[in-house]
Amino acid sequence: MISQKIYLVRHGQTDFNLQGIVQGCGVNASINAHGRLQAQAFFEAYQHIPFDRIYTSELVRSQESVDGFLKMGIPWQPMKALNEISWGYREGQRITPEEDAYYRSVLRQWQEGNTNIPIEGGQSPEEVARQQQPFLELIKTRKEDKTILVCMHGRAMRILLCQMLNYPLRSMDMFEHENLGLYLLHHNGSTFTVESYNNTRHLQRMNAAVEVKK
């Protein structure tokens, strides 16, 4: 029987996150100073885990967020399948009230089950789900990988969790996420289960130190 542990995290904070600018897959921004602190805190908390392989998206912010583990020489595979959804024409743009209203109207469509509708100029959740299939097939076939670290992006992570846990895509917003928040999943060969949900305990000491310095 297969028994795999999958440590699934979102990338660290970027300046675009702070500024309310849409990134998607078209903006390849680095993590900022706070994001590097988040990445270091995650590394310090989980460096003892014997990861067999690391998967990231092709975007630099996901790779920088697990750089401590990459420097350990753990086998690493960047994959397009883990890239963020394309937010179309809005990528690289600051969110205005008008843009926010449009975004929320599309989210309502998705929550109502119309997950084939793309954001204007971008992707739909169903397109992203299809894009993720090579990754899901890969981890199922690499049975020798018992412990896996995956770093990706917020909306794409919600879609991936729906697929892993057999939820309809309209339910994706139930999966909350924060920068460097951890979902720990177990895979027994046929079923994925969640053992830890958006765990940010590893960030608490860092956050407290940041508050003291203010």
WOZI-V410319 format. One record per backbone hydrogen bond with DSSP energy under -1.0 kcal/mol. CO is the residue of the C=O (numbers start at 1). NH is the residue of the N-H. Records with the same first field share a line. If there is no record, write none. Layout:
CO: NH, NH
This chain:
4: 187
5: 148
6: 185
7: 150
8: 183
9: 152
10: 180
13: 32
14: 18
15: 19
16: 21
20: 95
22: 92
27: 29
32: 36
33: 37
34: 38
35: 39
36: 40
37: 41
38: 42
39: 43
40: 44
41: 45
42: 46
43: 47
46: 49
49: 51
53: 149
54: 77
55: 151
56: 79
59: 62, 63
60: 64
61: 65
63: 66
64: 67
66: 70
67: 71
69: 72, 74
70: 73
75: 54
77: 56
79: 82
80: 83
86: 123
87: 90
88: 91
90: 93
93: 22
96: 100
97: 101
98: 102
99: 103
100: 104
101: 105
102: 106
103: 107
104: 108
105: 109
106: 110
107: 111
108: 112
109: 114
110: 113
113: 115
114: 117
115: 126
119: 122
120: 89
123: 119
124: 128
125: 129
126: 130
127: 131
128: 132
130: 133
132: 136
133: 137
134: 138
135: 139
136: 140
137: 141
138: 142
141: 143
142: 145
146: 5
147: 52, 53
148: 7
149: 55
150: 9
152: 11
153: 157
154: 158
155: 159
156: 160
157: 161
158: 162
159: 163
160: 164
161: 165
162: 167
168: 171
169: 172
171: 174
172: 175
174: 176
178: 181
181: 10
182: 199
183: 8
184: 195, 196
185: 6
186: 193
187: 4
191: 188
193: 186
196: 184
199: 182
200: 203
201: 204
203: 207
204: 208
205: 209
206: 210
207: 211
208: 212
209: 213
